[in-house]
Amino acid sequence: MGDNTMNDRQHQIAKIIPFVQTGEYYFKKGLKAYRKRDIYKAKKHLQRAIQLQPEDSMFLCQLAVVLTELGEYTQSNRILLSIIEEVDAEMTECFYFMANNYAHLGLFQEAYKYANLYVEVEPDGEFIDDTEDLLDLLSIESEIEEEPFELQDELIVKQEKAREYLENGELEKATQLLQEIISLYPDFWSAYNNLALAYFYTGEVEKAASTLEEVLEKNPGNLHALCNMLVFLYYQRKTKKVKELIGRLECIHPILVEHRYKLGATFGLVGRYDLAYKWLRNLQKQGFQGDETFYYWLSHSAYFTNRLDVAKNAWEKVLAENPEKKGSEPWADGKTKNFNDILDRWLKGDYIEERLYGLYLLSKTNKSITLKDMEGLDLHATLEQEFAEHICRLAKSRKRELSPDHIIHGYQVADLLFINNKDYRTSTEGLYLTWFMIFDQAVSRDYHVNNGSAWAAATEYMWRKHQLSPVSQKEMASKYSISQATIAKYVKLVKELLQ
Protein backbone atom coordinates (compact mmCIF):
# COMPACT_ATOMS: atom_id res chain seq x y z
CA MET A 1 0.00 0.00 0.00
CA GLY A 2 2.80 2.38 0.96
CA ASP A 3 4.69 1.56 -2.26
CA ASN A 4 1.61 2.33 -4.38
CA THR A 5 1.12 5.68 -2.66
CA MET A 6 4.74 6.60 -3.32
CA ASN A 7 4.38 5.67 -7.00
CA ASP A 8 1.23 7.80 -7.31
CA ARG A 9 2.99 10.79 -5.79
CA GLN A 10 5.98 10.38 -8.14
CA HIS A 11 3.58 10.14 -11.07
CA GLN A 12 1.82 13.36 -10.03
CA ILE A 13 5.14 15.19 -9.63
CA ALA A 14 6.26 13.96 -13.07
CA LYS A 15 3.04 15.28 -14.57
CA ILE A 16 3.52 18.81 -13.28
CA ILE A 17 7.23 19.21 -14.10
CA PRO A 18 7.26 21.04 -17.48
CA PHE A 19 9.46 19.94 -20.37
CA VAL A 20 11.98 22.77 -20.86
CA GLN A 21 12.46 23.46 -24.58
CA THR A 22 15.94 24.95 -24.85
CA GLY A 23 17.65 26.69 -27.74
CA GLU A 24 19.57 23.46 -28.34
CA TYR A 25 16.26 21.60 -28.75
CA TYR A 26 15.07 23.98 -31.50
CA PHE A 27 18.52 24.07 -33.10
CA LYS A 28 18.46 20.29 -33.53
CA LYS A 29 14.94 20.47 -34.96
CA GLY A 30 16.14 23.16 -37.38
CA LEU A 31 19.10 21.04 -38.47
CA LYS A 32 16.83 18.03 -39.00
CA ALA A 33 14.47 20.10 -41.18
CA TYR A 34 17.44 21.55 -43.09
CA ARG A 35 18.80 18.09 -43.87
CA LYS A 36 15.36 17.10 -45.14
CA ARG A 37 15.46 20.23 -47.38
CA ASP A 38 12.45 21.76 -45.58
CA ILE A 39 14.14 25.17 -45.57
CA TYR A 40 11.21 27.25 -44.33
CA LYS A 41 10.68 25.00 -41.33
CA ALA A 42 14.43 25.08 -40.65
CA LYS A 43 14.32 28.88 -40.62
CA LYS A 44 11.40 28.91 -38.17
CA HIS A 45 13.09 26.52 -35.70
CA LEU A 46 16.44 28.30 -35.87
CA GLN A 47 14.82 31.69 -35.23
CA ARG A 48 13.17 30.18 -32.13
CA ALA A 49 16.53 28.76 -30.99
CA ILE A 50 18.10 32.23 -31.28
CA GLN A 51 15.25 33.82 -29.31
CA LEU A 52 16.16 31.47 -26.44
CA GLN A 53 19.95 31.75 -26.84
CA PRO A 54 20.69 34.95 -28.80
CA GLU A 55 24.46 34.85 -28.26
CA ASP A 56 25.09 31.37 -29.68
CA SER A 57 27.32 31.85 -32.74
CA MET A 58 26.57 28.36 -34.12
CA PHE A 59 22.82 29.01 -34.09
CA LEU A 60 23.30 32.39 -35.77
CA CYS A 61 25.62 31.02 -38.44
CA GLN A 62 23.27 28.15 -39.33
CA LEU A 63 20.39 30.59 -39.68
CA ALA A 64 22.54 32.72 -42.00
CA VAL A 65 23.21 29.66 -44.18
CA VAL A 66 19.48 28.91 -44.35
CA LEU A 67 18.72 32.53 -45.30
CA THR A 68 21.24 32.25 -48.14
CA GLU A 69 19.39 29.22 -49.50
CA LEU A 70 16.17 31.22 -49.37
CA GLY A 71 17.79 34.04 -51.34
CA GLU A 72 17.74 36.44 -48.39
CA TYR A 73 21.39 37.38 -48.95
CA THR A 74 21.36 40.81 -47.29
CA GLN A 75 19.73 39.56 -44.09
CA SER A 76 22.16 36.63 -44.03
CA ASN A 77 25.11 39.01 -44.23
CA ARG A 78 23.74 41.19 -41.42
CA ILE A 79 23.76 38.12 -39.15
CA LEU A 80 27.22 37.00 -40.29
CA LEU A 81 28.70 40.45 -39.70
CA SER A 82 27.10 40.61 -36.26
CA ILE A 83 28.72 37.26 -35.36
CA ILE A 84 32.20 38.58 -36.24
CA GLU A 85 31.73 42.01 -34.64
CA GLU A 86 29.69 41.17 -31.56
CA VAL A 87 29.66 37.43 -30.75
CA ASP A 88 32.67 35.40 -31.92
CA ALA A 89 35.50 37.04 -33.88
CA GLU A 90 37.14 33.61 -34.26
CA MET A 91 34.29 32.27 -36.41
CA THR A 92 36.18 33.04 -39.61
CA GLU A 93 34.03 30.89 -41.88
CA CYS A 94 31.62 33.82 -41.78
CA PHE A 95 33.96 35.60 -44.22
CA TYR A 96 33.45 32.86 -46.82
CA PHE A 97 29.67 32.86 -46.36
CA MET A 98 29.59 36.66 -46.70
CA ALA A 99 31.67 36.52 -49.88
CA ASN A 100 29.25 34.00 -51.33
CA ASN A 101 26.26 36.21 -50.48
CA TYR A 102 27.85 39.30 -52.01
CA ALA A 103 28.58 37.34 -55.19
CA HIS A 104 24.91 36.40 -55.48
CA LEU A 105 23.98 40.06 -55.02
CA GLY A 106 26.36 41.03 -57.85
CA LEU A 107 28.54 43.08 -55.45
CA PHE A 108 31.79 41.60 -56.71
CA GLN A 109 34.20 43.98 -55.01
CA GLU A 110 32.74 43.10 -51.62
CA ALA A 111 32.78 39.42 -52.56
CA TYR A 112 36.48 39.69 -53.50
CA LYS A 113 37.20 41.49 -50.23
CA TYR A 114 35.70 38.86 -47.96
CA ALA A 115 36.89 35.87 -50.01
CA ASN A 116 40.47 37.17 -49.87
CA LEU A 117 40.05 37.88 -46.16
CA TYR A 118 39.07 34.25 -45.56
CA VAL A 119 42.09 33.01 -47.55
CA GLU A 120 44.32 35.34 -45.52
CA VAL A 121 43.12 34.24 -42.08
CA GLU A 122 42.40 30.56 -42.90
CA PRO A 123 44.90 29.38 -45.56
CA ASP A 124 44.17 25.76 -44.58
CA GLY A 125 40.55 26.30 -43.54
CA GLU A 126 37.61 24.00 -44.13
CA PHE A 127 36.24 26.21 -46.92
CA ILE A 128 39.53 27.11 -48.62
CA ASP A 129 38.81 25.08 -51.78
CA ASP A 130 35.32 26.56 -52.06
CA THR A 131 36.72 30.07 -51.56
CA GLU A 132 39.34 29.60 -54.28
CA ASP A 133 36.63 28.28 -56.62
CA LEU A 134 34.56 31.37 -55.78
CA LEU A 135 37.49 33.67 -56.57
CA ASP A 136 37.91 31.92 -59.93
CA LEU A 137 34.21 32.37 -60.64
CA LEU A 138 34.37 36.03 -59.64
CA SER A 139 37.12 36.60 -62.19
CA ILE A 140 34.68 35.33 -64.85
CA GLU A 141 31.62 37.13 -63.49
CA SER A 142 33.12 40.54 -62.98
CA GLU A 143 35.36 40.59 -66.06
CA ILE A 144 37.52 43.17 -64.32
CA GLU A 145 41.02 43.25 -62.89
CA GLU A 146 41.84 43.75 -59.24
CA GLU A 147 41.72 47.53 -59.60
CA PRO A 148 38.79 48.18 -61.94
CA PHE A 149 38.27 51.59 -63.52
CA GLU A 150 35.12 53.57 -62.86
CA LEU A 151 32.79 53.66 -65.84
CA GLN A 152 32.62 57.30 -66.84
CA ASP A 153 29.60 58.95 -68.45
CA GLU A 154 31.54 59.44 -71.67
CA LEU A 155 32.34 55.72 -71.88
CA ILE A 156 28.74 54.69 -71.28
CA VAL A 157 27.53 57.00 -74.07
CA LYS A 158 30.18 55.72 -76.52
CA GLN A 159 29.45 52.07 -75.68
CA GLU A 160 25.69 52.49 -76.23
CA LYS A 161 26.30 54.29 -79.51
CA ALA A 162 28.61 51.50 -80.70
CA ARG A 163 25.98 48.91 -79.79
CA GLU A 164 23.38 50.89 -81.74
CA TYR A 165 25.64 50.93 -84.80
CA LEU A 166 26.10 47.16 -84.52
CA GLU A 167 22.36 46.48 -84.25
CA ASN A 168 21.64 48.75 -87.25
CA GLY A 169 24.31 47.10 -89.40
CA GLU A 170 26.51 50.22 -89.54
CA LEU A 171 29.59 48.10 -89.07
CA GLU A 172 32.25 50.54 -90.24
CA LYS A 173 31.04 53.21 -87.79
CA ALA A 174 30.83 50.58 -85.02
CA THR A 175 34.38 49.41 -85.70
CA GLN A 176 35.83 52.94 -85.61
CA LEU A 177 34.05 53.86 -82.39
CA LEU A 178 34.97 50.59 -80.64
CA GLN A 179 38.64 51.04 -81.61
CA GLU A 180 38.46 54.52 -80.12
CA ILE A 181 36.94 53.18 -76.88
CA ILE A 182 39.68 50.54 -76.58
CA SER A 183 42.41 53.16 -77.05
CA LEU A 184 40.90 55.22 -74.21
CA TYR A 185 39.95 52.29 -71.96
CA PRO A 186 42.33 49.38 -72.72
CA ASP A 187 40.79 47.18 -69.97
CA PHE A 188 37.17 47.56 -71.06
CA TRP A 189 36.61 44.02 -72.31
CA SER A 190 33.05 44.57 -73.51
CA ALA A 191 34.40 46.86 -76.27
CA TYR A 192 36.80 44.13 -77.43
CA ASN A 193 33.97 41.61 -77.61
CA ASN A 194 31.79 43.96 -79.64
CA LEU A 195 34.72 44.81 -81.93
CA ALA A 196 35.25 41.09 -82.56
CA LEU A 197 31.57 40.81 -83.56
CA ALA A 198 31.91 43.78 -85.91
CA TYR A 199 34.94 42.17 -87.58
CA PHE A 200 33.13 38.84 -87.86
CA TYR A 201 30.01 40.41 -89.43
CA THR A 202 32.19 42.08 -92.08
CA GLY A 203 33.92 38.79 -92.92
CA GLU A 204 37.22 39.62 -91.23
CA VAL A 205 37.29 36.32 -89.37
CA GLU A 206 41.00 36.34 -88.53
CA LYS A 207 40.77 39.81 -86.98
CA ALA A 208 37.71 38.72 -85.02
CA ALA A 209 39.50 35.66 -83.64
CA SER A 210 42.70 37.55 -82.77
CA THR A 211 40.65 40.22 -80.92
CA LEU A 212 39.00 37.55 -78.77
CA GLU A 213 42.34 35.84 -78.19
CA GLU A 214 43.70 39.15 -76.91
CA VAL A 215 40.80 39.40 -74.45
CA LEU A 216 41.29 35.83 -73.24
CA GLU A 217 45.03 36.32 -72.89
CA LYS A 218 44.61 39.44 -70.73
CA ASN A 219 41.37 38.40 -69.02
CA PRO A 220 41.22 34.58 -68.94
CA GLY A 221 37.74 33.16 -68.45
CA ASN A 222 35.92 36.16 -69.96
CA LEU A 223 32.55 34.50 -70.56
CA HIS A 224 31.37 36.77 -73.39
CA ALA A 225 34.64 36.20 -75.27
CA LEU A 226 34.39 32.43 -74.82
CA CYS A 227 30.78 32.41 -76.05
CA ASN A 228 31.61 34.57 -79.08
CA MET A 229 34.59 32.34 -79.87
CA LEU A 230 32.27 29.31 -79.81
CA VAL A 231 29.92 30.96 -82.31
CA PHE A 232 32.82 31.87 -84.63
CA LEU A 233 34.19 28.31 -84.53
CA TYR A 234 30.71 26.91 -85.16
CA TYR A 235 30.21 28.98 -88.31
CA GLN A 236 33.68 28.03 -89.51
CA ARG A 237 32.68 24.36 -89.04
CA LYS A 238 35.67 23.64 -86.81
CA THR A 239 33.82 20.75 -85.19
CA LYS A 240 36.56 19.44 -82.93
CA LYS A 241 37.32 22.87 -81.46
CA VAL A 242 33.59 23.52 -81.05
CA LYS A 243 33.22 20.36 -78.95
CA GLU A 244 36.26 21.19 -76.85
CA LEU A 245 34.96 24.69 -76.09
CA ILE A 246 31.44 23.42 -75.36
CA GLY A 247 33.07 21.06 -72.86
CA ARG A 248 34.66 24.05 -71.11
CA LEU A 249 31.50 26.15 -71.11
CA GLU A 250 29.40 23.22 -69.91
CA CYS A 251 31.35 23.26 -66.63
CA ILE A 252 30.71 26.97 -65.96
CA HIS A 253 27.87 27.86 -63.57
CA PRO A 254 27.41 31.65 -63.72
CA ILE A 255 25.76 33.73 -61.03
CA LEU A 256 24.78 36.79 -63.07
CA VAL A 257 21.50 36.67 -65.01
CA GLU A 258 23.20 38.32 -68.00
CA HIS A 259 25.79 35.54 -68.16
CA ARG A 260 23.21 32.76 -67.84
CA TYR A 261 21.28 34.34 -70.71
CA LYS A 262 24.43 34.65 -72.83
CA LEU A 263 25.36 31.03 -72.19
CA GLY A 264 21.86 29.73 -72.95
CA ALA A 265 21.45 31.73 -76.17
CA THR A 266 24.92 30.69 -77.36
CA PHE A 267 24.23 27.01 -76.76
CA GLY A 268 20.97 27.41 -78.68
CA LEU A 269 22.71 29.06 -81.62
CA VAL A 270 25.24 26.21 -81.96
CA GLY A 271 22.55 23.51 -81.70
CA ARG A 272 23.16 22.30 -78.14
CA TYR A 273 19.50 22.63 -77.27
CA ASP A 274 19.85 20.50 -74.14
CA LEU A 275 22.25 22.99 -72.56
CA ALA A 276 20.35 26.00 -73.93
CA TYR A 277 17.13 24.75 -72.33
CA LYS A 278 18.89 24.16 -69.00
CA TRP A 279 19.96 27.82 -68.64
CA LEU A 280 17.04 29.60 -70.31
CA ARG A 281 14.35 27.61 -68.53
CA ASN A 282 16.21 28.13 -65.25
CA LEU A 283 16.03 31.90 -65.80
CA GLN A 284 12.34 31.77 -66.69
CA LYS A 285 11.52 29.83 -63.51
CA GLN A 286 13.31 32.49 -61.50
CA GLY A 287 10.94 35.11 -62.92
CA PHE A 288 13.26 36.56 -65.57
CA GLN A 289 11.29 38.66 -68.07
CA GLY A 290 13.20 38.10 -71.29
CA ASP A 291 13.09 39.82 -74.66
CA GLU A 292 12.14 38.38 -78.06
CA THR A 293 15.54 36.73 -78.51
CA PHE A 294 15.32 35.04 -75.12
CA TYR A 295 11.94 33.47 -75.91
CA TYR A 296 13.06 32.57 -79.45
CA TRP A 297 15.89 30.39 -78.13
CA LEU A 298 13.79 29.08 -75.23
CA SER A 299 11.12 27.96 -77.70
CA HIS A 300 13.64 26.25 -79.98
CA SER A 301 15.54 24.56 -77.16
CA ALA A 302 12.28 23.39 -75.55
CA TYR A 303 10.90 22.04 -78.84
CA PHE A 304 14.03 20.10 -79.73
CA THR A 305 14.20 18.56 -76.26
CA ASN A 306 10.53 17.50 -76.41
CA ARG A 307 9.03 20.14 -74.08
CA LEU A 308 6.24 21.09 -76.44
CA ASP A 309 4.08 23.09 -74.00
CA VAL A 310 7.03 25.24 -72.93
CA ALA A 311 8.00 25.73 -76.59
CA LYS A 312 4.52 26.91 -77.61
CA ASN A 313 4.14 29.25 -74.64
CA ALA A 314 7.53 30.81 -75.33
CA TRP A 315 6.71 31.21 -79.04
CA GLU A 316 3.53 33.12 -78.16
CA LYS A 317 5.74 35.68 -76.41
CA VAL A 318 7.96 35.91 -79.50
CA LEU A 319 4.92 36.69 -81.66
CA ALA A 320 3.65 39.24 -79.13
CA GLU A 321 6.91 41.16 -79.62
CA ASN A 322 7.28 40.50 -83.34
CA PRO A 323 4.22 39.21 -85.27
CA GLU A 324 6.37 38.97 -88.42
CA LYS A 325 7.99 35.85 -86.97
CA LYS A 326 4.80 33.88 -87.65
CA GLY A 327 5.66 30.87 -89.81
CA SER A 328 9.23 30.51 -88.48
CA GLU A 329 8.32 28.61 -85.31
CA PRO A 330 10.53 25.56 -84.63
CA TRP A 331 7.75 23.11 -85.57
CA ALA A 332 6.94 24.81 -88.91
CA ASP A 333 7.36 22.91 -92.20
CA GLY A 334 11.00 22.30 -92.91
CA LYS A 335 12.11 22.84 -89.31
CA THR A 336 12.24 19.08 -88.69
CA LYS A 337 15.60 19.16 -90.42
CA ASN A 338 16.93 20.55 -87.12
CA PHE A 339 16.34 17.16 -85.51
CA ASN A 340 18.17 15.54 -88.42
CA ASP A 341 21.03 17.98 -87.86
CA ILE A 342 21.17 16.97 -84.20
CA LEU A 343 21.05 13.29 -85.12
CA ASP A 344 23.79 13.79 -87.72
CA ARG A 345 25.97 15.59 -85.17
CA TRP A 346 25.88 12.62 -82.78
CA LEU A 347 26.27 9.96 -85.48
CA LYS A 348 29.39 11.72 -86.75
CA GLY A 349 30.77 12.48 -83.28
CA ASP A 350 34.44 12.21 -82.42
CA TYR A 351 33.87 9.82 -79.52
CA ILE A 352 32.36 6.34 -79.45
CA GLU A 353 29.78 7.27 -76.78
CA GLU A 354 28.49 10.06 -79.07
CA ARG A 355 28.10 7.71 -82.03
CA LEU A 356 26.40 5.03 -79.90
CA TYR A 357 24.01 7.67 -78.59
CA GLY A 358 23.33 8.75 -82.18
CA LEU A 359 22.47 5.16 -83.11
CA TYR A 360 20.18 4.90 -80.08
CA LEU A 361 18.40 8.13 -81.14
CA LEU A 362 18.10 6.75 -84.66
CA SER A 363 16.35 3.66 -83.30
CA LYS A 364 13.69 5.92 -81.74
CA THR A 365 12.74 7.74 -84.97
CA ASN A 366 10.20 5.07 -85.97
CA LYS A 367 11.88 4.74 -89.35
CA SER A 368 12.54 1.43 -91.04
CA ILE A 369 16.32 1.33 -90.78
CA THR A 370 18.48 -1.00 -92.85
CA LEU A 371 22.19 -1.67 -92.96
CA LYS A 372 22.26 0.21 -96.27
CA ASP A 373 21.24 3.34 -94.33
CA MET A 374 24.37 2.85 -92.22
CA GLU A 375 26.78 2.87 -95.14
CA GLY A 376 27.42 6.60 -94.90
CA LEU A 377 28.35 6.36 -91.23
CA ASP A 378 31.92 6.00 -90.08
CA LEU A 379 31.46 3.25 -87.50
CA HIS A 380 34.94 2.82 -86.07
CA ALA A 381 34.60 -0.14 -83.74
CA THR A 382 33.06 -3.60 -83.70
CA LEU A 383 30.85 -2.48 -80.81
CA GLU A 384 29.28 0.27 -82.96
CA GLN A 385 28.77 -2.07 -85.91
CA GLU A 386 27.07 -4.65 -83.67
CA PHE A 387 24.91 -1.92 -82.12
CA ALA A 388 23.93 -0.68 -85.61
CA GLU A 389 22.97 -4.20 -86.68
CA HIS A 390 20.89 -4.57 -83.52
CA ILE A 391 18.81 -1.45 -84.16
CA CYS A 392 18.19 -2.63 -87.74
CA ARG A 393 16.80 -5.87 -86.30
CA LEU A 394 14.66 -3.87 -83.85
CA ALA A 395 13.26 -1.82 -86.75
CA LYS A 396 12.12 -5.05 -88.41
CA SER A 397 10.80 -6.46 -85.10
CA ARG A 398 12.39 -9.79 -85.76
CA LYS A 399 15.58 -11.78 -85.23
CA ARG A 400 16.66 -9.44 -82.44
CA GLU A 401 17.84 -12.52 -80.55
CA LEU A 402 20.65 -12.82 -83.13
CA SER A 403 22.38 -9.83 -81.55
CA PRO A 404 25.14 -10.57 -78.99
CA ASP A 405 23.95 -10.57 -75.38
CA HIS A 406 26.07 -7.55 -74.39
CA ILE A 407 24.49 -5.47 -77.19
CA ILE A 408 20.95 -6.47 -76.19
CA HIS A 409 21.66 -5.67 -72.55
CA GLY A 410 23.45 -2.39 -73.32
CA TYR A 411 20.46 -1.19 -75.34
CA GLN A 412 18.08 -2.27 -72.57
CA VAL A 413 20.00 -0.15 -70.00
CA ALA A 414 19.54 2.91 -72.25
CA ASP A 415 15.82 2.11 -72.41
CA LEU A 416 15.63 1.83 -68.62
CA LEU A 417 17.24 5.25 -68.28
CA PHE A 418 14.73 6.63 -70.79
CA ILE A 419 11.69 5.11 -69.06
CA ASN A 420 12.79 6.31 -65.62
CA ASN A 421 13.67 9.87 -66.65
CA LYS A 422 10.95 10.89 -69.11
CA ASP A 423 9.74 13.58 -66.72
CA TYR A 424 13.16 14.84 -65.62
CA ARG A 425 13.09 18.63 -65.79
CA THR A 426 16.47 19.25 -67.43
CA SER A 427 18.22 17.65 -70.38
CA THR A 428 19.25 14.00 -70.09
CA GLU A 429 21.56 13.80 -73.10
CA GLY A 430 24.52 13.70 -70.72
CA LEU A 431 22.95 10.74 -68.92
CA TYR A 432 22.91 8.62 -72.09
CA LEU A 433 26.43 9.71 -73.05
CA THR A 434 27.59 8.67 -69.58
CA TRP A 435 26.00 5.24 -70.01
CA PHE A 436 27.49 4.64 -73.45
CA MET A 437 30.91 5.67 -72.14
CA ILE A 438 30.52 3.14 -69.32
CA PHE A 439 29.13 0.53 -71.75
CA ASP A 440 32.13 0.85 -74.08
CA GLN A 441 34.55 0.39 -71.17
CA ALA A 442 32.54 -2.48 -69.68
CA VAL A 443 32.55 -4.42 -72.95
CA SER A 444 36.26 -3.82 -73.53
CA ARG A 445 37.00 -5.21 -70.06
CA ASP A 446 34.60 -8.17 -70.40
CA TYR A 447 32.22 -6.96 -67.67
CA HIS A 448 28.72 -8.45 -67.83
CA VAL A 449 25.98 -5.84 -68.31
CA ASN A 450 23.03 -8.19 -67.91
CA ASN A 451 21.83 -6.65 -64.61
CA GLY A 452 20.26 -3.69 -66.40
CA SER A 453 18.55 -2.10 -63.39
CA ALA A 454 21.77 -2.05 -61.39
CA TRP A 455 23.82 -0.52 -64.23
CA ALA A 456 21.09 2.08 -64.89
CA ALA A 457 20.82 3.04 -61.21
CA ALA A 458 24.60 3.38 -60.78
CA THR A 459 24.91 5.37 -64.01
CA GLU A 460 22.19 7.81 -63.03
CA TYR A 461 23.64 8.14 -59.52
CA MET A 462 27.07 9.13 -60.92
CA TRP A 463 25.60 11.41 -63.59
CA ARG A 464 23.46 13.33 -61.10
CA LYS A 465 26.47 13.71 -58.83
CA HIS A 466 28.38 15.27 -61.73
CA GLN A 467 25.37 17.52 -62.51
CA LEU A 468 25.56 18.96 -58.95
CA SER A 469 22.07 17.59 -58.26
CA PRO A 470 23.14 14.56 -56.21
CA VAL A 471 20.77 11.92 -54.90
CA SER A 472 21.45 9.19 -52.38
CA GLN A 473 22.19 5.61 -53.36
CA LYS A 474 19.13 4.67 -51.32
CA GLU A 475 16.90 6.84 -53.55
CA MET A 476 18.36 5.35 -56.74
CA ALA A 477 18.02 1.80 -55.38
CA SER A 478 14.34 2.45 -54.68
CA LYS A 479 13.80 4.05 -58.11
CA TYR A 480 15.18 1.02 -59.96
CA SER A 481 13.83 -1.60 -57.50
CA ILE A 482 17.19 -2.99 -56.41
CA SER A 483 18.84 -3.36 -53.00
CA GLN A 484 21.24 -0.82 -51.49
CA ALA A 485 23.96 -3.45 -51.41
CA THR A 486 23.53 -3.97 -55.17
CA ILE A 487 23.72 -0.31 -56.10
CA ALA A 488 26.77 0.16 -53.84
CA LYS A 489 28.50 -2.68 -55.72
CA TYR A 490 27.67 -1.25 -59.15
CA VAL A 491 28.56 2.34 -58.23
CA LYS A 492 32.00 1.01 -57.38
CA LEU A 493 32.20 -0.69 -60.81
CA VAL A 494 31.05 2.48 -62.59
CA LYS A 495 33.68 4.58 -60.78
CA GLU A 496 36.35 2.13 -61.91
CA LEU A 497 35.18 2.27 -65.52
CA LEU A 498 34.98 6.07 -65.57
CA GLN A 499 38.54 6.55 -64.31
Buried (B, 14 or more C-beta within 10 A) or exposed (E): EEEEEEEEEEEEEEEEEEEEEEBBBBBEBBBEBBEEEBBEBBBBBBBBBBEBBEEBBBBBBBBBBBBBEEEBBEBBBEBBBBBBEEBBEEBBBBBBBBBBBBBBBBBBEBBBBBBBBBBEEBEEBEBBEBBEEBBEBBBBBBBBEEEEEEEEEEBEEBBEBBBEBBEEEBBEBBBBBBBEBBEEBEBBBBBBBBBBBBBBBBEBEEBBBEBBEBBBEEBEBBBBBBBBBBBBBBEEEEBEBBBEBBEEBBEBEBBBEEBBBBBBBBBBBBBBBBBBBBBBBBBBEEEEEBEEBBBBBBBBBBBBBEBEEBBBBBBEBBBEBBEEBEEEBBBEEEBEEBBEEBBBBBBBBEBBBBBBBBBBBBBEEEEEBEEEBBEEBEBEBEBBBBBBBBBBBBBEEEEBEEBBEBBBBBBBBBBBBBEBBEEEEBBBBBBBBBBBBBBBBBBEEEBEBBBBBBBBBBBBBBBBEEBEEEEEBEBBBBBBEBEEEBBBBBBEBBEEBEE
